[in-house]
Amino acid sequence: MRTEAMIVALSAGTVLGQLSFVEATESLGLGDLAGPHCCFVDLNNDGRPDAVIGRNRVFLNVAEAHRLEAGATAAWPRGFGFVEVEESGLPVFRRGDIAVFADLDNDGNKDCVWTRHLDVNADDYEPPTEGPTRTAWLRGNGDGTFGTPVGAWEVIDAATEAPTAAVAVGDVNRDGALDLYLGNWYAKYGGGLEGIRNQLLLAEGALFHDASARFANREAVFDETADGAARPTYGVMIADLLRAHPDDGEADLPELLDLNYGRRWNRLWEFATPNPGSELRDRAPALGIDGDPIRHGRHPEWLKERAKTDARFDREDEKPFRANGNTFDAAIGDIDNDGDFDLFLAEITHAWAGESSDRSRFLLQQQEVIDEAEPWVTRTVFTSPPELSVDRAPSDPTIRGWNQGDIFCELADFDLDGRLDLLLCSSDYPDNQRLRIYRQQADGSFSDITSWIGIDHVGGGQPSLADIDGDGDLDIMVGQSFNRLRRDQREGRQPRVRVYLNQAVERSLGNAMVLRLVGDETQHVSRDALGAIVRVTAVIGAERVTQSRQIVGIGGHQGKQMDFVAHFGLGDASRAERVEIEWPSRERMVTVLENVEAGSRLISLSEHPSPVDD
């Protein structure tokens, strides 16, 4: 269906140059805040991304004109800053809790989903004594406070009492209501290898019901040969990876991505038919998403030699079911601008684990010919081209103590050239684990440019991206962790949240388009429009390029959350020839705009769309 769009235009810039960021945490009113967790989200509906830090501290993004009435006491040299909401109503944080923010009830205000990490089988488990004792949600009031009255919550009875380690939000059954996908941890950490089954909770009004019976492994018990039962999960996503447009005009349902720990295989759950009541089947092995092809599980020879004189290094080789990744996070984007969606997977690995322990890597979606005699018959696979490697393992084989603690990742066009770049956050080990930016080059490879762009952030925690100053480029807020750092590395400093302002527009690197979408629940599209796919066509450097973005919003490791916008770098183009928005609905609904100026826009789904001919 085609719809008209409401447009509010802003500004943009021009030519190419060197990417740069400015650390502006203190001047924006966010100095001296601890914690590895943070996110951007517009909580008061003014179009300006606000900040939530440490799960429960809310800071509103306020313009200079409102500085004094917001309680600020010093001038803001950048014309805006963040002011804390004194009583947000959010619960007291317990280790392992997750908070994410989305409009669950379609009233125009972001609500909070608060998951509890209830490790009920642990020998030293103590249940929560205050706040919600179970996973719950709190209604947003549209002013940075939550609960009606403030602080009140609604327990999600369908959520299992489990060590929930990740949460994703999206409209799984395309009915206009946002659903939850909860990723759970080991049944008993240290007491076995079995996980607790992940949960799909579908929304019905203000309630949720457990739809986990639709998973094909629902009756499986732990068996290391097939590893068919639940696996410990550190990240989950709701996203459209396998796009298709069937002739009947009915849109695809999204897939559910499990990012699994313990060198276990990842899963990608796909509905067997477009009916959301059908069975969910694991497509990851067939697609190459479950793990890389090296599965022998052998530890390196030097480790075995060392074990002969030091029993601490005496380890048996891993069995196949434990010979792949410690996958923490994923990012989804069209890396090569070919119209389909690719992946980046963030993994933790160590020198001692050997080559079968997966490395962080790009996975490009491609069509593979099944039989050369029938080249038109293909199947979808994800491959990891070696020329796209961002692996940091030392080339000197005598260096045997390295780690790659890659815990968070995201794809974004930081330099506005029309090509996606990579943000990779690493932490928890003492050997130079930090936030890194890899810029995509003209040949499609990725180069680490962090040292040259004004970012020096050891122990990269949870990142969040948003255009917080309204200039068109994406800024970074990131947490920090000093876990496992040596005493001398910690001395004199504490882990702090940092904000890095992107200077791409100020340096005239290029133009940008930032699209914020508003769905319509009466047409079965959630107001947050999570799951929408946006394609923008523009002439960049004399070449017609179509870029594709997907508004995932919430998903990945723990509760990773980005501002709910589709962002595009336009390079030297001052306008887009075409903007196409495929709304997340059961029946295909598409908004098409032509000849659109660069800048920031709000696009809302109209009340009376008409069908589009396939």
C-alpha positions in Angstrom: 0.0 0.0 0.0 1.1 3.6 -0.6 0.6 6.3 1.9 1.2 10.0 2.2 3.8 11.2 4.6 4.0 14.1 7.0 7.4 15.8 6.5 9.4 18.1 8.8 12.7 19.1 7.2 15.9 20.2 8.9 19.5 20.8 7.6 22.5 19.1 6.0 26.2 19.6 4.8 28.5 18.7 1.7 32.0 17.4 0.8 34.4 14.6 2.0 37.2 14.8 4.7 38.5 13.0 7.8 36.1 11.6 10.4 36.4 13.0 13.9 34.6 12.8 17.2 34.7 15.2 20.2 34.3 13.8 23.8 31.6 16.1 25.3 30.3 14.1 28.3 31.1 16.8 31.0 29.8 19.7 28.9 26.5 18.0 28.3 25.8 17.4 32.0 26.6 13.6 32.0 30.0 13.7 33.7 31.1 11.3 36.4 28.4 8.7 35.8 29.4 5.1 36.4 28.2 1.9 34.7 28.5 -0.2 31.7 24.9 0.3 30.6 23.3 3.2 28.8 20.9 4.0 25.9 19.3 6.8 24.0 15.5 7.0 23.7 13.1 9.9 23.3 11.0 9.7 26.5 9.2 13.0 26.4 8.2 13.0 22.7 10.1 16.2 21.7 12.1 14.6 19.0 15.3 14.9 21.0 16.9 11.6 22.2 17.1 11.4 26.0 19.6 9.3 28.0 19.1 6.4 30.4 22.2 5.5 32.3 22.8 2.6 34.7 19.3 1.2 33.8 17.3 3.6 36.0 18.7 7.1 35.9 16.9 9.3 33.3 18.4 12.4 31.8 16.2 14.6 29.5 17.9 16.2 26.4 17.0 19.9 26.9 17.7 22.9 24.7 19.5 26.0 26.1 16.3 28.0 26.1 14.9 25.7 28.7 18.1 25.3 30.7 17.1 27.1 33.9 13.6 25.8 34.1 15.0 22.3 33.8 17.2 22.9 36.8 20.6 23.4 35.1 23.0 25.8 36.9 25.7 26.4 34.3 25.6 27.4 30.7 25.9 24.8 28.0 28.4 25.7 25.4 26.8 23.5 22.8 23.3 24.9 23.2 21.8 21.8 24.8 22.5 19.4 27.6 21.0 16.7 29.8 19.1 17.2 33.0 18.3 14.3 35.4 14.7 13.5 36.3 14.7 13.4 40.1 12.2 10.5 40.5 12.0 8.4 37.4 10.0 5.6 39.1 12.3 2.9 37.7 13.2 0.0 40.0 16.4 -0.4 42.0 18.9 -2.2 39.8 20.0 -5.7 40.7 23.0 -7.4 39.0 21.8 -8.9 35.7 18.6 -6.8 35.4 17.8 -5.2 32.0 15.7 -2.2 31.2 14.6 -1.4 27.6 12.1 1.3 26.4 9.4 1.0 23.8 5.7 2.0 23.3 4.0 -1.2 24.4 0.5 0.2 24.7 0.6 2.4 21.6 -0.3 5.6 23.6 2.6 7.6 22.2 4.8 7.3 25.3 7.8 4.9 25.7 7.2 2.3 28.4 9.9 0.3 30.3 10.3 -3.4 30.2 12.3 -4.5 33.2 13.6 -8.0 33.1 14.9 -9.8 36.3 17.9 -12.1 36.2 16.5 -14.8 38.5 19.1 -17.4 38.8 16.7 -19.6 40.8 18.9 -22.8 40.7 22.0 -21.2 42.1 23.1 -22.3 45.5 23.3 -18.7 46.8 20.2 -17.4 45.1 18.3 -14.7 46.9 15.0 -13.4 45.3 14.4 -9.6 44.9 12.9 -8.0 48.0 11.8 -4.7 46.5 10.5 -3.4 43.2 9.0 -6.0 40.9 10.1 -9.5 42.0 9.5 -10.8 38.5 10.0 -9.4 35.0 7.5 -6.5 34.6 6.7 -3.4 32.6 6.1 0.1 33.7 3.9 2.6 31.7 5.7 5.7 30.5 4.2 9.0 31.4 5.8 11.0 28.6 8.0 13.1 30.8 10.8 10.7 31.8 8.9 9.1 34.6 7.3 5.6 34.7 4.4 3.9 36.3 0.9 5.1 37.0 1.1 6.2 39.8 4.9 6.8 39.3 6.8 3.7 40.1 3.9 1.2 39.7 4.6 -1.8 37.6 2.7 -4.7 36.0 4.3 -8.1 36.4 4.4 -10.2 33.2 3.0 -13.4 34.6 3.9 -15.3 31.4 7.6 -14.7 31.9 9.4 -17.7 33.5 11.4 -17.1 36.7 14.7 -17.5 35.0 18.2 -16.0 34.6 17.1 -13.7 31.7 20.2 -12.4 30.1 18.9 -10.6 27.0 15.7 -9.1 25.6 14.5 -8.1 22.2 11.3 -6.1 21.3 9.4 -6.2 18.0 6.1 -7.1 16.4 6.7 -10.8 15.8 3.1 -11.6 14.5 2.6 -8.3 12.8 -0.6 -7.4 14.6 0.5 -3.8 15.6 1.5 -4.7 19.2 5.1 -5.1 20.3 6.1 -8.5 21.5 9.1 -9.6 23.7 11.7 -12.3 23.1 13.6 -13.2 26.3 17.0 -14.9 26.1 17.9 -17.1 29.1 21.1 -18.4 30.7 22.3 -21.7 32.1 19.8 -23.7 34.1 22.6 -23.8 36.7 25.9 -22.1 35.9 28.7 -24.5 36.9 26.3 -27.3 37.4 25.9 -28.5 33.9 25.7 -27.3 30.3 21.9 -27.1 29.8 20.3 -23.8 29.3 16.8 -22.6 30.1 14.6 -22.3 27.1 14.2 -18.8 25.6 10.7 -17.3 25.7 8.6 -15.7 23.0 5.9 -13.5 24.7 3.2 -12.2 22.4 1.2 -9.2 23.3 -2.5 -9.2 23.7 -3.7 -5.8 24.8 -1.8 -5.0 28.1 -1.1 -8.7 28.7 1.5 -11.2 27.3 1.1 -14.9 26.6 3.8 -17.5 26.2 4.1 -18.7 22.6 7.2 -20.7 23.2 5.4 -24.0 22.4 5.9 -23.1 18.8 9.6 -23.7 18.9 10.6 -27.0 17.2 12.9 -28.0 20.2 10.2 -27.5 22.8 10.4 -31.2 24.0 14.1 -31.7 23.6 16.3 -32.7 26.5 20.0 -32.0 26.7 22.1 -34.3 24.5 25.6 -33.3 23.6 25.5 -35.2 20.3 22.8 -33.0 18.7 22.6 -30.2 21.4 19.0 -29.9 20.5 17.7 -28.5 23.8 18.0 -25.0 25.2 21.4 -23.3 25.1 22.7 -20.5 27.3 21.9 -17.2 25.4 23.6 -13.8 25.8 21.8 -12.0 23.0 18.5 -12.1 21.1 17.1 -10.2 18.1 13.8 -9.9 16.3 14.6 -9.0 12.7 13.9 -9.6 9.0 17.0 -11.2 7.6 15.4 -13.4 4.9 13.4 -11.0 2.9 10.9 -12.1 0.3 7.7 -10.7 -1.3 5.2 -13.5 -2.0 2.7 -13.0 -4.9 -0.2 -12.9 -2.5 1.0 -9.6 -1.1 1.3 -10.9 2.4 4.5 -9.7 4.1 7.1 -12.1 5.7 7.2 -12.6 9.5 10.5 -11.7 11.1 13.0 -14.3 12.4 14.2 -14.7 15.9 18.0 -14.8 16.4 19.7 -16.5 19.3 23.3 -15.6 20.1 24.6 -18.4 22.3 27.4 -18.7 24.8 29.7 -21.5 25.8 31.0 -22.0 22.3 27.5 -23.3 21.4 25.8 -22.9 18.1 23.6 -19.9 17.3 20.0 -20.3 16.1 17.8 -18.4 13.7 14.2 -19.3 14.2 11.9 -18.9 11.2 8.1 -19.5 11.0 7.4 -22.6 8.9 4.7 -20.6 7.0 3.6 -16.9 7.0 1.1 -17.9 9.7 2.4 -16.7 13.1 0.7 -19.8 14.6 3.0 -22.2 12.7 6.1 -23.9 14.0 9.4 -22.1 14.5 12.3 -24.0 12.9 16.0 -23.4 13.2 17.5 -22.2 9.9 20.9 -21.2 11.3 22.8 -24.5 10.3 21.6 -24.3 6.7 22.4 -20.6 6.4 25.9 -20.7 8.0 24.8 -18.5 10.9 25.2 -21.2 13.7 29.0 -21.0 13.7 32.0 -20.9 11.4 33.1 -24.2 9.6 36.0 -25.1 11.9 34.5 -27.5 14.4 37.2 -29.9 15.5 37.5 -28.3 18.9 41.2 -28.9 19.3 43.3 -26.7 21.6 46.6 -25.5 20.2 49.7 -27.7 20.6 51.5 -25.1 22.7 48.8 -25.4 25.3 49.1 -29.2 25.4 52.9 -28.9 25.8 52.4 -26.5 28.7 49.9 -28.7 30.4 52.6 -31.4 30.7 54.4 -29.3 33.3 51.4 -27.2 34.6 48.2 -29.0 35.3 46.2 -25.7 35.2 46.5 -25.9 31.4 45.4 -29.5 31.1 42.2 -29.2 29.0 40.5 -31.8 26.9 39.7 -30.9 23.3 36.1 -29.7 22.9 33.4 -31.8 21.4 31.7 -30.5 18.3 28.8 -29.0 20.2 31.3 -26.8 22.1 33.6 -25.9 19.2 32.1 -22.6 17.9 31.3 -19.2 19.4 30.9 -17.3 22.6 28.5 -15.0 20.6 27.5 -11.9 22.6 26.0 -9.5 20.1 25.0 -9.0 16.5 24.4 -6.0 14.2 22.2 -6.1 11.0 22.7 -4.0 7.9 23.2 -4.1 4.2 27.0 -4.0 4.1 27.4 -4.1 0.3 24.2 -2.1 -0.7 22.9 -5.1 -2.7 19.4 -4.9 -1.1 19.6 -7.8 1.4 20.6 -7.8 5.0 24.0 -9.0 6.3 25.3 -9.6 9.8 28.2 -8.8 12.1 28.7 -11.2 15.0 30.7 -10.1 18.1 32.5 -13.0 19.9 34.8 -13.4 22.9 37.8 -15.7 22.1 41.2 -16.4 23.6 44.6 -17.6 22.3 44.3 -20.9 24.3 40.9 -21.8 22.8 42.4 -22.6 19.4 41.2 -22.0 15.9 37.8 -23.6 16.2 36.7 -20.8 18.7 34.9 -18.4 16.4 36.2 -14.9 15.8 34.1 -11.8 15.4 33.2 -11.5 11.7 31.0 -10.2 9.0 28.5 -12.6 7.4 27.3 -11.5 4.0 24.0 -12.8 2.6 24.5 -14.3 -0.8 22.7 -16.6 -3.3 24.5 -19.8 -3.9 23.9 -21.9 -7.0 22.8 -25.4 -6.0 23.5 -27.2 -9.3 25.6 -25.7 -12.1 23.4 -27.3 -14.7 20.5 -25.2 -13.3 22.2 -21.9 -12.4 18.8 -20.2 -11.8 18.2 -22.4 -8.8 19.8 -20.9 -5.7 19.7 -21.0 -2.0 20.5 -18.4 0.6 23.8 -18.7 2.6 25.8 -16.4 4.8 29.6 -16.3 4.1 32.5 -14.6 5.8 34.9 -13.3 3.1 38.5 -13.1 4.4 39.0 -9.7 2.9 36.4 -8.4 5.4 38.3 -9.7 8.4 38.6 -7.4 11.5 40.4 -10.1 13.5 43.1 -8.7 15.8 45.0 -11.9 16.7 48.7 -11.2 16.7 50.6 -12.6 13.6 53.5 -13.6 15.9 52.8 -17.2 17.0 54.9 -16.9 20.1 52.3 -14.4 21.6 50.0 -16.7 23.5 48.2 -14.6 26.0 45.9 -12.5 23.8 42.1 -12.1 24.1 39.4 -10.6 22.0 36.6 -9.5 24.3 34.1 -8.3 21.7 30.8 -7.9 23.5 28.9 -5.2 21.6 28.7 -4.1 18.0 26.7 -1.9 15.7 26.6 -0.9 12.0 26.2 2.8 11.1 27.3 5.3 8.4 29.4 7.5 10.6 31.2 9.4 7.8 28.1 9.9 5.6 29.6 8.3 2.5 26.7 5.9 1.8 28.6 2.9 3.2 28.0 1.3 6.6 30.9 1.4 9.1 31.4 -0.8 12.2 31.4 0.1 15.9 32.9 -2.7 18.0 33.1 -2.5 21.8 35.5 -4.9 23.6 36.1 -5.2 27.3 36.8 -7.5 30.3 40.4 -8.3 29.6 43.7 -6.3 30.2 45.1 -6.4 26.7 43.8 -3.2 25.0 40.1 -4.0 24.9 38.4 -0.8 23.8 35.8 0.8 21.6 36.9 0.7 18.0 35.6 2.2 14.8 36.2 0.4 11.5 35.5 2.6 8.4 34.3 0.8 5.3 36.7 1.7 2.4 35.7 2.2 -1.2 36.7 -1.5 -2.0 34.3 -2.8 0.7 37.1 -3.7 3.2 37.1 -2.3 6.8 40.0 -0.3 8.3 40.4 0.5 12.1 40.6 4.3 12.2 40.0 4.7 16.0 43.4 6.2 16.8 42.9 9.1 14.4 39.3 10.2 15.1 39.3 11.4 18.7 38.1 8.3 20.5 40.1 6.7 23.3 37.8 4.5 25.3 39.2 1.4 27.1 36.7 -1.2 28.2 33.9 -0.5 25.8 30.6 -1.2 27.4 27.1 -1.0 26.0 26.8 1.6 23.2 23.9 3.6 21.9 23.7 5.7 18.8 21.5 8.8 18.1 21.7 12.2 16.5 21.5 14.0 19.8 22.4 17.5 18.5 20.1 17.4 15.5 22.8 18.0 12.9 22.3 14.8 10.9 25.2 12.6 11.9 25.2 9.8 14.5 26.7 10.4 18.0 27.9 7.7 20.4 27.1 7.2 24.1 29.0 4.2 25.5 29.4 2.6 28.9 32.6 1.4 30.4 33.9 -1.8 32.2 37.2 -2.4 33.9 36.4 -6.0 34.6 39.5 -8.2 34.8 41.9 -5.2 34.4 45.0 -5.3 36.4 45.3 -3.2 39.5 47.8 -0.8 37.9 45.4 -0.4 34.9 42.6 0.6 37.3 44.6 2.9 39.5 43.4 6.5 39.6 40.3 6.1 37.5 36.8 4.6 37.5 34.7 3.3 34.6 32.5 6.1 33.3 29.9 6.6 30.6 31.1 8.8 27.8 29.5 10.7 25.0 31.3 11.3 21.7 29.8 13.9 19.3 30.3 13.1 15.6 31.8 15.9 13.7 31.0 14.6 10.2 28.6 17.4 9.4 30.8 20.1 11.0 33.6 18.9 8.8 31.4 18.8 5.7 31.9 15.1 5.1 28.6 14.8 3.5 24.8 15.1 3.7 22.5 12.9 5.7 18.9 11.8 6.0 17.4 10.9 9.3 13.9 9.4 9.3 11.8 8.9 12.4 8.7 6.8 11.7 5.3 6.7 13.4 3.1 3.8 12.8 -0.7 3.4 13.2 -2.0 0.7 15.5 -5.5 0.9 13.8 -3.7 -0.4 10.6 -1.8 -3.0 12.7 1.5 -1.1 12.7 3.0 -0.3 16.1 3.6 3.4 16.7 7.3 2.7 17.1 7.4 0.9 13.7 10.0 -1.5 14.9 10.8 -3.8 12.1 10.2 -1.3 9.3 12.6 -1.5 6.3 13.6 1.8 4.6 15.4 2.0 1.3 16.8 5.3 0.0 18.1 5.8 -3.6 20.4 8.7 -4.3 23.2 9.6 -6.8 26.4 9.6 -4.7 29.7 10.4 -6.5 28.0 10.0 -9.9 26.8 6.5 -8.9 23.1 5.6 -8.2 23.1 3.8 -4.9 20.2 2.2 -3.0 20.8 1.9 0.8 18.7 -0.3 3.0 18.1 0.1 6.7 16.0 -1.9 9.2 14.7 -0.4 12.4 15.6 -3.1 14.9 15.7 -0.6 17.9 16.1 -3.1 20.7 18.0 -6.4 20.4 21.4 -8.0 20.7 23.5 -8.5 23.9 21.5 -7.8 27.1 19.3 -4.8 26.3 21.2 -3.0 23.6 19.1 -0.1 22.3 19.5 2.5 19.6 17.4 5.5 18.8 14.5 4.4 16.7 15.5 6.1 13.4 16.6 5.1 9.9 19.8 7.0 9.2 21.5 7.4 5.8 24.6 9.1 4.6 24.1 10.7 1.3 27.7 11.8 0.5 27.6 14.7 -2.0 24.0 14.1 -2.8 21.7 16.9 -1.6 18.5 14.9 -2.1 17.3 11.3 -2.5 15.6 10.3 -5.7 13.4 7.9 -3.9 12.5 6.9 -0.3 10.6 3.6 0.2 9.3 2.6 3.6 8.0 -1.0 4.1 5.9 -0.9 7.3 6.0 -3.9 9.6 2.5 -5.2 8.9 0.9 -8.5 7.9 -0.3 -7.0 4.6 2.4 -5.2 2.6 2.1 -1.5 3.2 4.7 0.8 1.5 5.1 4.6 1.6 7.0 6.0 -1.3 8.4 9.6 -1.5 10.3 11.0 -4.4 12.8 13.8 -4.8 13.3 14.2 -1.0 15.8 16.8 0.3 18.5 15.8 2.8 17.8 16.4 6.4 15.7 15.0 9.3 12.1 14.1 8.9 9.1 12.6 10.8 7.1 10.2 8.6 3.8 8.9 9.8 1.5 6.3 8.3 -1.7 7.9 6.9 -5.1 6.7 7.9 -6.3 5.5 4.5 -3.7 3.6 2.6 -4.6 1.8 -0.6 -3.2 -1.6 -1.9 0.0 -1.6 -4.0 0.0 -3.9 -7.1 2.7 -6.6 -6.7 
